[in-house]
């Protein structure tokens, strides 16, 4: 005899609707990540870029679906406080054995704050702190695989096995050769210590490769007793379409650069994402969890953890928000907390007279940056709405600036300053300030990096638009990165032209243009006039990047992109690639076998 159906309360039904909404989201997220293996195998590079672009909207679509369902089925806005508190408690119960509890909590927050007024953001209706631990959640398949050289036939066989176990349906060009390159490189860099064959020697490898652009990254750790050596092996296609191990990265700081927010997000098939984060944190303990979640395509979770980090920092610091150093922009007003390594950007209500754009168009440019291959040359941003910060932490000058420059999105609410829309990104040294304070060697390096950034963005189909030095920053590793997006365009949508000859000589001296200029016309010859006023800067630029002033470079790059050719962008130096390190060397398998 079947048991009668037990009536379900409204709060329980709301919790059930929310968990169903999240589960649908993460199922689609994993399906997209799971197909990354096939896209890599089949070299479908255009599909790779499309998948990255489409995945970004998944989360907001599922949140909107869930909000609509709650309004339609439960008249959600009319529920009282007790209903929301009970819905949260039921939801917590549903997460006890969940594989992605931290992501599900963030989804609950996203849905709830779309329905409730933002003054509720800090109360008991949302997950202000995590309620479910993410420690020791079992995964199927496991988060990582283990290999034991002592019992597994030796180090070489284990390394070979870990790549074959991935199961790519595309042959390796010469896996034995590449394994030899790995062992020789490890011995050269680590003095023969990686790893010695002892009973407790093991190699841990994350189960899913990390797919991005035209590469797959195999990430793991070699362990021998108390010693650990992190490693990453990028796998790429060679000219014949076969797989090759491109290099091995053995330094944590180099591996950390793979996860720079100036690069595109990875595709990784993870049942338990917190397990991947924990493994990566073992390799990169100084990399914030918020950034790791973001780089794995879980941007909303990255935002959640960033905001918790920010609030924690505010509780344990005393300095005040001030305007960021540098030349004030015509579209964005930028401020910072000196003790916190990020900048906050708000779109002004009125732009400079030379800016032909709108607030909505600027937002679209920032979204565009998330959807393209940033090739390590464009800073990613966290986008916040209704960001509440304590007014006591703002300098009086900054409060005055914000209410003067962006009054439509800034207001006081009790003890807080509330900003309706804000972008947050990693803080860098503005390139113009870096150049002003640099010696000859520093200037030469920075100008070289600046031109390289423009070249790489161009090959990724991005034209910066406003190429002034102030719109670029220098990272702590000396890399130049672009961060001002209100004028970026797809390179293929620009019309690169030469300046036509003046009808008569006097016109060149008049200061007036004698030729028509359409909106997307670009004249590379003009770059020198506003970029190269300082002799040392000009000398460095002409030494490395003279061709950027010639329309031929830009038109040729457009032709390459329009032919459907996709560039290889390596997030490590060319000198580290095996094809360069061992080009003339013959493998010496017996000399380094273990």
N, C-alpha and C positions, 0 to 999 in steps of 0.2 A: 504494500500500500504506500503510495507516494505521499510525501509530506506536503502539506498545503504551503503555497507561496507565502513568504513572510513579507508584509508590506515594507517598502523601502521609504525611508524619510526623505524629504527634500534635500537636506544637507548631504545625505549619503548619495543620492542620485546625482547631485552636482559634482561630488568628488569622483564618482564613477565616470561622468561625462568628461571631466578634466583628464583623468588618467587614460581614457580611451583616445582623447585628442593628442596627448603626448605620445602614447605608444604608436599612433599612426605616423606622427612626425618622425620619430626615431626609426621606424621601419623604413620609411622612404629615404631617410638620411643614410642608413646602412646599405640600402639597395644601390644608391648612387655610388657610395664608396666601394661597394663590392664589385661594381662593374668597372672600376678603375683598372683592375688587373687585366680585363679583356681589352680595354682601350689601349693599354700599354702594349699588350701582346700584338695587337693588330696595327699599331702605329697610327691610330686614329687621333691625330693631334688636334684637329679642329674640334672633334667631339670632346676632347679633354677640356679645352677652353670653354666650350658651351656648357659642359656639366658644372664647372666651377661657377659660372655665371648663374645658372638656374638654381643651384643648391642654395645660394644666398637668400632667395625669397621663400624657401620652404617653410622656415620657422614662422615668419609673419603670416603666411597663408594659413598655417594650422592654428595659430593663435586666433586669427580672425574667424575661422570656422567655429572654433570652440566658443568664442564670445557670442557669435550669432546663435549658436545652439542654446546657450544658457539664457539668452534673452528671449528666445522663441519658446522654449519649453518651461522655463521657470520664472520668467519676468524678473531677471536677476537684479535689476536696479531697485526693486521693491523689497528685497530681502533685508531682514534686520541684522543687527550685529551678532546676535546669538546664532543665527543660521550660518553666517560666514565662519564663525569660530568653530562650529560643529563640522562644517564642510572641511575645514583644514584638518581637524582631528581624524576624520574618516580617511582623508587623503594620506595622512601620515601612516595610518594602518595599512594602506595599500602599498606603501613603499618599503615595508619591512624586508621583504625578500626580492625587491626590485633590483635589476642589474644597472640601472642608471638613475639612482635616487636623486643625486644632486642636480641632474638635468631636469628631472621631473619637478623638483621644487621650484626651479627657475621658471619652468613653463607655467606652474600654478601662479607664480608672482605676475608673469606677463599677462595672463588672462584676467586675474583679479584687478590689476591696476588699470586695465582697459575699461573696467566696469565701475569701480569705485573712484571717488575723487582722490587726487594725488595726496591730499593731506592724510590719507590713511596709510601711506606707504611705509611708515615706520611702526605701525601698530601690530597687534596680534593677528591680523587677518592675512599676513603674508609671512614668508620664510625670511625674516630679517637675518636669522642665523640658521645654519643647516640643522635639520632635525634628525637626519639619518646618517650614520657613519658610512663612509665609503671604503673603510679598511677591510681587507681580506674577503672581498666579494669574488666568489668563484666564477670562472668564465668557461664557456664551451664553444669553440676551442679555447685552450688556456691562453692567457695574455702573452706568455712567452714560452719558447721551446728551449730545452736544455740538451747540451751535447757534452759527452765525457771522453776526452781523448784517451785516457788511460784504458778504458774498457771498450772504446769505440773504434779501435784500429789506428789510433794516432791522430795527431793534430791535423795533418793534411786531409785525411779522409773525413774528419768531422767538419772541417770548413767546407769541403766540397759538398758534403751531405746537406748542410744547412741551406745552401743555395738550391740544390735539387729538390729539397722538401717543399719549397715554395710552389712548385708545380706549374711553372710557366709553360705554356704551349708554344714555345718558340725556342729553337735550339741555341745553345751557347756556341760562340765561335771557337773558343779554346779554353774550356774551364780549367783544365790542368795548368795551363800557362798562367791564367789569372790568379789561381790559388797560390802558385809559386810567387807571383808578384806580391800578393798580400803578405806572405810569410817573410819574404826578403825585406819588404818595406818595414814591417813590424820589427824585425831584428835590427835593421839599420837605425830606427828611431828609438828603440827601447833597449838596445844593448843586449839583445838575446834573451830578455826576461819574459817575453810574451808568448804563451805562458809555458813554464816548465812542466814537464809531464810528471805529475804527482797524483796520488789517489784522489785528492780533493779538487783537482783542476777541472773547471767546467766553462762552457761558453753558453751564455743566455742570449737569445735573440727574440725580439718582439715578433709575434706570430704574423702580423700583417706588415708587408712593406709599406713605406710612406711614398705615395705616388704624387708627383708634381711635374707639370710641364712634360718633358720628354724623358724623365728619369724615374727610377724606383730606388728608394733608399732603404737598405737593410741595416737596422740599428740594433746593437747589442752590447754586451759587456763580457770580457774575458776575466775569469776569476781564478786566482791561485793562492789559496791560503788567505792571508790578510791583504793581498794586493789585488787591485781591480784596474782594468784598462778598458775604458769605453771605446767603442769604434762605430763607424758608419761606413758602409760600402755602397756607393752609388752604382746602379746598373743601368746601362744605356744600350741603344742599338748602334751597331757599327754601320759602315757604308753598305754592307751587304744585307743589312736587316737582321743580323744575328746579335745575340746578347753578349755583352762584355762587361766585366767588372772594371769600372773606370778608374777608381783609386780607393784607398782606405784612409779615412780621417781618424787619427788616434788622439787628438788633443781636444779636450772638452770645449775649449773656447771656439775651435773651428766648427765643432758640431753645433754649438750654440748659435753660430751665425746662420746655420740652415734654418733656424726657427726665428730669424729676424722678422719683425712685423713689416719690413719693407719688401717682403716677398709674398708670393701667392700662397694660399692655404693648401695644406696637404689633403689628400684623400686617403683615409685609413679606415679599414673595416674593423670596428671595435665593438664587441658585445659589452664590455665593461670599460668605458673610457677612463675611469679613475685609475684602473690598473695601469694603463698606458702612461697616464700622467705621473703616477708614482715611480714607474720605471725611468721615465725621462728625467724626473727630478733627481734620481740617484746619479745621473750623468751630469746634469746641469743644476746643481742646488741653488744657484743664484738667479736662475730664470724664474720669474713669477709664474705661479700656476695660472694666473689669468691669461698670460701671454701664450702659454702652452695650449690651453683650451682653445684659444682663438686660432692658433696656427693649425689645429686639428679640425678646423671648420665649425667649431662650437662657439661661435662669437657671442651668443647671448650668455652662455655660462662664463665666458671670459669677462663680459661686462659685470655680471653679478659679483665675481670674485674681485675684480678691480675696485668696484664700489665699496665692498667690505674692507679692502686694503686701505682705500682712501679714508674711510671713516675711522679706521683704527689709527691711521697716521695722524689724523686731526686730533684725536684724543690724546696723543702722546707727543705733540709738538706745540709750538707757541707762535711761530712766525705768521705773517699775514700774506694774503694774496695781493700781488702787485702786478702792474703791467710788465709784460715780458720785454727784455731788452731787444734792441734792433729798430729798424725803420718801421714806423706804424703803417700797416696796410690800408688800402682804400676800401676793401671789402670786409675783412675780418678784423675784430679786435681780439688781441691775444693777451692772456694773463697767466700767471703761474704762482705756485707756492714755492719759494726758493728751496725749501728742504725736501721737495717732492719732485721726482724726475720726469714730470709731464707738464705739458702746456694745455690750456683750455682756450678754445676758439669759439667766438660767437659772431654770427653774421650781423653786420650793421644794418640799421634801418635805411640809411642813405649811403650810396657809394660815391666814390670820386667821379668827377665829370668824364673821365676817360674810360670808365667802366660801363660797357653796354650789356648789362646782365640783370637778373632778378634773384631774389632769395631762392625761389624754387629752382632756377637754373643752377645756382651754386650747389644746392643739395643734390641735384642730378649728377654734377661733376664728382662730388665726393662718393656717390654710389658707384659711379663708373670706375673709380679707382679700386673699389673692392672687387669689381668683377673682372678686371684685366690682370694680366701677368705683370706684376710690379718689378720683376727682375732685380730686386734688391735696391731699387733706385727711387721708390716712392714710399713715403711713410703711411702706414695704415692708421686709421682713426677709430676710436670708439665714439659712437653717436648716442647722446643722451637726450631725453626729453624730461622736462620738469625736474631738473637737477637742483636739489636744495642743499645749500651750503651755509654754515653759520655766518651771520652778518658780522659778528665780532672778529672774525678772521680776515675780513676785507679791510685793506687800507682805505681811509677816507677818499683819497685821490682816485682809487679804482672804482669805488661806488659811484662817485660823480661821473667818471668816464662811461661806465656801463649805462647809467640812466640817461646820459646825454647821447650816446652813440647807438644804443639798442633798446630804447624805452618800450618797444612793443613786445619784447620777449623777456624783460627783466622786471621783477617786482619784489617788494618786501612782503613776507608772510610771517608774522610773528617775529621770532628771533633769527629767521633765515632770509637769505637772498635766494629767490627761486628763478632759475633760468629755463625758459620754455624749450630752448633748443641749443645744444652745445656739442662741439667736437673736442675730443681729448686725444693727444698723441704724445709719443715719446719726445722729450726735450733734446734738442741738439744745439750746437753753436751755429748761429747764422753765418753763412759763408762770407758775407761782406765783412762782418766783425773778425772772423778768422783770418781773412786776407789782410785787414788793416793792422792786425797784431802780429803777423807772421814775418819770419826772416825769409831770405831768398829761397832757401830749400823748402820751407813750408809753403810759400806761394807757388813754387814750381809744382809741388805735389798736389796742392789743392786745385790748381787750374787744370792739371792733367786729369784729376778725378772728375772735375766738373764736366769737361768735354766728354769723358768716357760715359758719364751718366746720361748726357744728352744723346750720345750715339746708341747706347743700349735701350733707352726709352724709344728712340726712333725705330730700332729694329723690332721692338715689341708693339709697334703701331701707335705710339703715343708721342704727340708733340706738346711740349710744356706750355706753349703760348707765351707767357711772361717769363723770359729767361734771365731776368735780373739776378744778380748774385744774392740779393736779400731773400729770394724765394727758395734758396737751397740751404741745407744745413750740413754740418759735419758731425758724424757719429764719433763715439769714443774710440773707434778703431780707425779713424781717419778717412772713412768712406763718405763721399758726398751723396746726399739724398735730397730729392725734390719734395717740397711739402706745401706748395701754394697752388690750389687746383681750380680756381675760378675761371681760368682761361685755357685749360687743357682741351685738346681735340684729338680725335683719331687722326693719325698722320695721313691716312688715305683720304681724309675729307678736307685736307688742306690743299691749296693751289699755290705751289712754289713757283715764283716768277723771278726773272731778271728785271732790273729796272731798265726800262727802254731809254735810248739816248734822248737828250733834251732837243727840242726842235731848233733851239738856238742857245748859245753859251750862257747868255744872261739869265736864263731860266734856272740854271743850276745854282745860281747865287741868290735867287729870290727867296728861298725858304718855302716856296709853295710847290706842291706836287704838280707835275705836268702830265700825269697819267692817272687813269681811273683805278680805284682800289675797291675790290669787293670784300665782303665780310671775312672770308676765309683765305684771302690772298696773303702770302708771306713772301718777303723779300730778304733772303739770307744776307745779301750785301749790307743791309742796314744793321745787322747785329753788331758790327764793329763799333758803330757810332755810340751805342749806349753800354757796351760791355768792356771796351778796351781803352778806356781813357788813361789808365795808369801804365807807365812804361814797363814795369816789371811784369804786370799781369799780361799786357799785350805781348811781350816777348815770349812768355811761357805759352800763351794761347797759340801764337803763330808757329811755335816749334812743334806743338802736338796736334793742333786742331784747325789748321788753316782751311782744310776742305769743308768745314762746317759753314764757312762764309760763301761757299759756292753752291748754286742751285743744283748742280749735277749730283752732289751727294744725296740730297733729299729726294730728288726725282728717282734716282737709282734705287734708293731704299723703298720707295713706294712701289716700284715695279716688282721688287722681290716679294713684298708682302702680298700684292695682288696676284702673283703667280701661285700663291698658296704655300710658299716655302716658310717653314717655321724654324727660327733660329734655336741653337743650343745655348742656354744660359747656365753656366756652371757656377754654383755658389761656393767655389773654392778656386784657387789659382790654377791656371793652365799648367804650370810647372809641376803640379802634384799628380797630374793624370798619368796613368801607367804608359799610355801611348807616347808620352814625352819622356818620362823617367827611364823607360827601358827600351826605347826605340831601337837603339843599336846593340842592346845587350841580349845575349842568349840565356834562356832560362837554365839555371843550374839546380835542377831538382834535387839531386842527391846531396848537394852541398848544404842545403838548408832544411832538409826533411827532418821531421821529429816524430 
